[in-house]
Amino acid sequence: MALFSCSRRTATRGLAYTLKRTLATPADNFVRIVEVGPRDGLQNEPTAIPKDVKVELINRLGAAGAKIIEAGSFVSPKWMAGTAEVISQMKRIPGVRYPVLVPNMKGLDTLLTLLSQHSSSSPPLTDEVAIFTAASDGFNKANTNSTVAESLVRLAPVVQRALENGLRVRGYISTVISCPYDGETDPRRVKDVARELVQMGCYEVSLGDTVGTGTPASMLAMLNEVVKDVPIRILAAHNHDTFGMGISNVMAAVEAGVRTVDSSVAGLGGCPYSPGATGNVATEDVVHALHGCGYKTGIDLPALVHVGAWISKELKRDNSSRAGRAYLAREIRAKNARPAASLS
């Protein structure tokens, strides 16, 4: 029995979605969580975040069992200041990966210089970078002042140099469902860009519903096209919760065979180039849903809930995780409960 109302073959606008959708099985029930809060989440906060808070957030996420934590980016300090200091001071846990975003050759050069200065570090400061582009020209022009084709040409030597220096490379594609400037995105565009990134050498491609307009049907339609050229095992789902469909879209992708999900503790994030988009889907909500459906993540959910509560308090913002708020409320009720008075 399917978990969601979308049937295994759903026809919309004449297109049949034929991806296999199954419940978790013991042989294939582990879903990797890429925690993007320290980078994608914090970069969109309206005020500068103290370096010590960023370091503490990364450390707390690692202690809660997160195995892939996007630690920062080497972009304009306007968006993300102090990444070098953050990754130099954070506690690096063996077995945990700490990728950083490098949007261009300048960013990669900055990272490589930093790594050379810490060549004796064990484990290394990082062994993985991420690059990004989009599936729509309008978004890409707003973000990087280039078309999608131009961005791919610019990224190719960045990927090559990263690989030559022993770094793994992950690719991001924004606006895989729709674009705030160009409207609906043709899934064939997503497929073409994903294929290009894999051919460059990206070990994984993250598919971002940047605007958050996706539904399970549109997610499956997009995936059904992309997997014609790119194996589903190297695809990741990156959903925003603008219209409240984030978890449904994540679970649709997982049921279809995606085994990597990007999410942000407490639902931190947004996108400065996507007007109206809210934060990333909350990691607490994703883990709650996955565990409830029989999947494993390796994350301690109660510990994660408290990380979300802590960072929300530090940032003086509302906690956007529904599951997080519910677990915290239940804890408060349990603490306030009093045993009934004895009748004897």
C-alpha positions as CSV (number, residue, x, y, z in Angstrom):
1,M,0.0,0.0,0.0
2,A,1.4,3.4,-1.0
3,L,2.0,6.0,1.8
4,F,0.7,8.8,-0.3
5,S,-2.4,9.4,-2.4
6,C,-0.4,9.5,-5.7
7,S,-0.7,6.1,-7.3
8,R,2.3,4.3,-8.7
9,R,1.3,5.4,-12.2
10,T,-0.1,8.9,-12.1
11,A,-1.1,10.6,-15.3
12,T,-1.0,14.4,-15.4
13,R,-1.1,16.3,-18.7
14,G,-0.7,13.1,-20.5
15,L,2.6,12.1,-18.8
16,A,2.8,8.8,-17.0
17,Y,5.1,8.5,-14.0
18,T,6.5,5.1,-14.0
19,L,9.2,5.2,-11.3
20,K,8.9,2.3,-8.9
21,R,7.7,3.4,-5.5
22,T,8.1,1.1,-2.5
23,L,8.1,1.1,1.2
24,A,11.4,0.7,3.0
25,T,13.0,-2.8,2.9
26,P,15.8,-4.0,5.2
27,A,18.2,-4.1,2.2
28,D,17.6,-0.5,1.2
29,N,16.2,1.5,4.1
30,F,19.1,3.9,4.9
31,V,18.6,7.5,3.7
32,R,21.6,9.9,3.9
33,I,20.8,13.3,5.3
34,V,22.8,16.2,4.1
35,E,22.4,18.9,6.8
36,V,22.6,22.3,5.0
37,G,21.6,24.5,7.9
38,P,25.1,25.9,8.7
39,R,25.5,27.1,5.1
40,D,22.3,27.3,3.1
41,G,20.3,28.1,6.2
42,L,22.5,30.7,8.0
43,Q,23.4,32.5,4.8
44,N,19.9,33.8,4.5
45,E,19.4,35.1,8.0
46,P,18.8,38.9,8.0
47,T,21.7,39.6,10.4
48,A,25.3,38.4,10.6
49,I,25.7,35.3,12.6
50,P,28.6,35.2,15.1
51,K,31.3,32.8,14.2
52,D,31.1,31.0,17.6
53,V,27.4,30.3,17.0
54,K,28.2,28.7,13.6
55,V,30.9,26.5,15.1
56,E,28.6,25.5,17.9
57,L,25.8,24.6,15.5
58,I,28.1,22.4,13.5
59,N,29.4,20.7,16.6
60,R,25.9,20.1,18.0
61,L,24.7,18.6,14.7
62,G,27.6,16.2,14.6
63,A,26.9,15.1,18.2
64,A,23.3,14.5,17.2
65,G,24.5,12.0,14.5
66,A,24.5,14.1,11.4
67,K,27.1,12.5,9.0
68,I,27.2,15.1,6.3
69,I,27.2,18.8,7.4
70,E,27.6,21.6,4.9
71,A,29.9,23.8,6.9
72,G,30.0,27.0,4.9
73,S,30.9,28.6,1.6
74,F,33.7,30.5,0.0
75,V,31.5,33.1,-1.6
76,S,31.2,36.8,-1.1
77,P,31.6,37.8,2.6
78,K,28.2,39.6,2.1
79,W,26.5,36.2,2.3
80,M,28.9,34.0,4.4
81,A,31.7,35.6,6.4
82,G,34.3,33.7,8.3
83,T,34.0,30.2,6.7
84,A,37.8,29.7,7.0
85,E,37.7,30.4,10.7
86,V,34.6,28.3,11.2
87,I,36.0,25.1,9.5
88,S,39.3,25.6,11.3
89,Q,37.8,25.8,14.7
90,M,34.9,23.3,14.5
91,K,35.2,19.9,16.1
92,R,35.8,17.4,13.2
93,I,34.3,14.0,14.0
94,P,35.8,11.0,12.2
95,G,33.3,9.6,9.7
96,V,31.5,13.0,9.4
97,R,31.9,14.9,6.1
98,Y,32.0,18.7,6.1
99,P,31.6,19.9,2.5
100,V,31.8,23.6,1.6
101,L,30.4,25.5,-1.3
102,V,32.8,26.9,-3.9
103,P,30.9,28.8,-6.6
104,N,34.0,29.6,-8.8
105,M,37.7,29.3,-9.2
106,K,38.4,32.1,-6.8
107,G,36.5,30.3,-4.1
108,L,38.3,27.1,-4.8
109,D,41.7,28.8,-4.7
110,T,40.8,30.3,-1.3
111,L,39.9,26.9,0.0
112,L,43.0,25.1,-1.4
113,T,45.2,27.8,0.2
114,L,43.6,27.2,3.5
115,L,43.9,23.4,3.2
116,S,47.6,23.7,2.4
117,Q,48.1,25.7,5.6
118,H,46.4,22.9,7.5
119,S,47.9,19.9,5.6
120,S,48.8,18.1,8.8
121,S,45.2,18.2,10.1
122,S,43.7,14.8,10.8
123,P,41.0,14.5,9.8
124,P,41.3,17.2,7.1
125,L,39.4,20.4,7.4
126,T,37.3,19.2,4.5
127,D,37.6,16.7,1.6
128,E,34.5,17.8,-0.4
129,V,33.2,20.8,-2.2
130,A,29.9,21.7,-3.8
131,I,29.2,23.7,-6.9
132,F,25.9,25.1,-8.1
133,T,24.0,26.1,-11.2
134,A,20.3,26.2,-12.1
135,A,17.9,24.6,-14.6
136,S,16.6,28.1,-15.6
137,D,18.4,31.0,-17.2
138,G,16.4,33.6,-15.3
139,F,17.4,32.4,-11.9
140,N,21.0,31.8,-13.0
141,K,21.3,35.3,-14.4
142,A,19.9,36.8,-11.1
143,N,22.3,34.6,-9.1
144,T,25.5,34.5,-11.1
145,N,24.9,36.9,-14.0
146,S,25.2,34.1,-16.5
147,T,23.0,31.7,-18.5
148,V,22.9,28.0,-17.5
149,A,25.2,27.1,-20.5
150,E,27.7,29.8,-19.5
151,S,27.7,28.6,-15.9
152,L,28.5,25.1,-16.9
153,V,31.4,26.2,-19.0
154,R,32.7,28.2,-16.0
155,L,32.2,25.3,-13.6
156,A,34.0,22.6,-15.6
157,P,37.6,23.8,-14.8
158,V,36.6,24.3,-11.1
159,V,35.5,20.7,-10.9
160,Q,38.6,19.4,-12.7
161,R,40.9,21.3,-10.3
162,A,39.0,20.2,-7.3
163,L,39.3,16.5,-8.4
164,E,43.0,16.9,-9.2
165,N,43.5,18.1,-5.6
166,G,41.7,15.1,-4.1
167,L,38.4,16.7,-3.3
168,R,35.0,15.1,-4.0
169,V,32.6,17.3,-5.8
170,R,28.8,17.5,-5.4
171,G,26.6,19.5,-7.8
172,Y,23.5,21.5,-7.0
173,I,20.8,22.3,-9.5
174,S,18.3,25.0,-8.5
175,T,14.8,25.6,-9.9
176,V,14.2,22.0,-10.9
177,I,10.4,22.5,-10.6
178,S,9.8,26.1,-11.3
179,C,11.7,29.5,-11.5
180,P,10.5,32.8,-10.0
181,Y,11.5,34.5,-13.3
182,D,10.9,31.9,-16.0
183,G,7.9,29.9,-14.7
184,E,7.7,26.1,-14.9
185,T,10.9,24.3,-15.6
186,D,11.0,21.7,-18.3
187,P,12.2,18.4,-16.8
188,R,14.3,17.9,-19.9
189,R,16.4,20.9,-18.9
190,V,17.0,19.4,-15.5
191,K,18.1,16.1,-17.1
192,D,20.5,17.9,-19.4
193,V,22.1,19.9,-16.6
194,A,22.4,16.9,-14.3
195,R,24.0,14.9,-17.0
196,E,26.6,17.7,-17.6
197,L,27.4,17.8,-13.9
198,V,28.0,14.1,-13.7
199,Q,30.1,14.1,-16.9
200,M,32.2,16.9,-15.2
201,G,32.9,14.5,-12.3
202,C,30.3,15.3,-9.7
203,Y,29.7,12.2,-7.6
204,E,26.1,13.3,-6.7
205,V,23.6,15.8,-8.0
206,S,21.2,17.6,-5.7
207,L,17.9,18.6,-7.3
208,G,16.6,21.8,-5.7
209,D,12.9,22.8,-5.7
210,T,14.1,26.3,-4.9
211,V,10.8,28.1,-5.0
212,G,9.0,25.3,-3.2
213,T,6.1,24.9,-5.7
214,G,6.7,21.2,-6.2
215,T,4.1,18.5,-5.6
216,P,4.7,14.7,-5.4
217,A,3.4,14.5,-9.0
218,S,5.8,17.2,-10.3
219,M,8.7,15.7,-8.4
220,L,8.1,12.3,-9.9
221,A,7.6,13.8,-13.4
222,M,11.0,15.5,-13.0
223,L,12.7,12.4,-11.6
224,N,11.2,10.2,-14.3
225,E,12.9,12.4,-16.9
226,V,16.3,12.8,-15.1
227,V,16.8,9.1,-14.5
228,K,16.8,8.5,-18.3
229,D,20.4,9.9,-18.2
230,V,21.5,9.9,-14.5
231,P,21.2,6.9,-12.1
232,I,18.8,7.6,-9.3
233,R,21.3,6.4,-6.7
234,I,23.4,9.5,-7.3
235,L,20.5,12.0,-7.1
236,A,19.5,13.9,-4.0
237,A,16.2,15.7,-3.1
238,H,16.5,19.3,-1.9
239,N,13.1,20.7,-1.1
240,H,11.8,24.0,0.2
241,D,8.5,24.2,2.2
242,T,7.0,27.4,0.8
243,F,3.6,25.8,0.1
244,G,3.8,23.2,2.9
245,M,4.6,20.3,0.5
246,G,8.2,19.8,1.5
247,I,7.8,16.5,3.4
248,S,5.4,15.1,0.9
249,N,7.9,15.8,-1.9
250,V,10.8,14.4,0.0
251,M,8.9,11.2,0.7
252,A,7.8,10.9,-2.9
253,A,11.4,11.1,-4.0
254,V,12.5,8.6,-1.4
255,E,9.7,6.1,-2.4
256,A,10.9,6.5,-5.9
257,G,14.4,5.4,-4.9
258,V,16.3,8.6,-4.0
259,R,18.5,7.9,-1.0
260,T,20.0,11.3,-0.2
261,V,17.9,14.2,1.2
262,D,19.1,17.7,1.9
263,S,17.5,19.5,4.8
264,S,18.1,22.2,7.3
265,V,17.7,22.1,11.1
266,A,14.7,24.1,12.3
267,G,13.9,24.9,8.7
268,L,16.6,27.5,8.5
269,G,17.1,29.1,5.1
270,G,15.4,30.6,2.1
271,C,17.0,32.1,-1.1
272,P,17.8,35.8,-1.7
273,Y,17.3,35.2,-5.5
274,S,13.9,33.5,-5.1
275,P,11.3,36.0,-4.0
276,G,8.7,34.5,-1.7
277,A,10.5,31.2,-1.0
278,T,10.6,30.1,2.6
279,G,13.2,27.9,4.3
280,N,14.5,24.5,3.5
281,V,12.4,21.5,4.7
282,A,13.3,21.0,8.3
283,T,15.6,18.2,9.2
284,E,13.6,17.3,12.2
285,D,10.5,16.9,10.0
286,V,12.4,14.8,7.5
287,V,13.9,12.5,10.1
288,H,10.5,12.1,11.9
289,A,8.8,11.1,8.6
290,L,11.6,8.8,7.5
291,H,11.8,6.9,10.8
292,G,8.0,6.6,10.9
293,C,8.1,5.0,7.5
294,G,10.7,2.4,8.4
295,Y,13.8,4.2,7.1
296,K,17.0,4.7,9.0
297,T,19.1,7.9,9.1
298,G,21.6,7.4,11.9
299,I,20.4,10.6,13.5
300,D,19.3,10.9,17.1
301,L,16.0,12.7,16.6
302,P,15.5,13.9,20.3
303,A,19.0,15.3,20.2
304,L,18.4,17.0,16.9
305,V,15.1,18.5,18.2
306,H,17.1,20.3,20.9
307,V,19.7,21.5,18.4
308,G,16.8,23.1,16.4
309,A,15.4,24.7,19.6
310,W,18.8,26.0,20.5
311,I,19.7,27.6,17.2
312,S,16.2,29.1,16.9
313,K,16.7,30.8,20.3
314,E,20.2,32.0,19.4
315,L,18.8,33.6,16.2
316,K,15.7,35.0,17.9
317,R,13.5,33.4,15.3
318,D,10.6,31.0,15.2
319,N,11.4,27.3,15.0
320,S,10.0,26.3,11.6
321,S,10.1,22.5,12.3
322,R,6.6,21.2,13.0
323,A,8.0,18.0,14.4
324,G,10.5,19.8,16.5
325,R,7.8,22.0,18.1
326,A,5.6,19.0,18.7
327,Y,8.4,17.0,20.4
328,L,9.3,20.0,22.6
329,A,5.7,20.6,23.6
330,R,5.4,16.9,24.5
331,E,8.5,17.1,26.7
332,I,7.1,20.2,28.5
333,R,3.7,18.4,29.1
334,A,5.6,15.4,30.5
335,K,7.7,17.6,32.9
336,N,4.6,19.4,34.1
337,A,2.6,16.3,34.7
338,R,2.0,15.5,38.4
339,P,1.1,12.1,39.8
340,A,-2.5,11.8,41.0
341,A,-2.9,12.3,44.7
342,S,-3.2,9.1,46.7
343,L,-6.7,8.3,48.0
344,S,-5.4,6.4,51.0
